[in-house]
Amino acid sequence: MPDEYSSWMYYFFFEGNVILTKTKDMRDNMDIQRARQILNVDETITVLHHGSPIWIESVIPEDGTAMVKPVDGGEGVREVPVAELIEG
């Protein structure tokens, strides 16, 4: 797996004990330009919103959002910030 798709983890210690861990996904959040590119290509590109695969229906650059729907067809179309989308 390429380095840009790797993950790393924070460890917080208190008196020698791990008290909290937090993972960080190293994939970059999407920007408007990339969302538009994905919307306009003929191939299928996996895009995730909070870990769930979605289809981008349209991009609204004025407010930095996209209309998306789950790949499985549930929940219908909804507006989400493009910055919450991850190509994956």
Summary of the structure (lengths in Angstrom):
residues: 88
radius of gyration: 16.2
end to end distance: 11.7
largest distance: 54.9
contacts: 195
relative contact order: 0.21
helix: 17%
strand: 49%
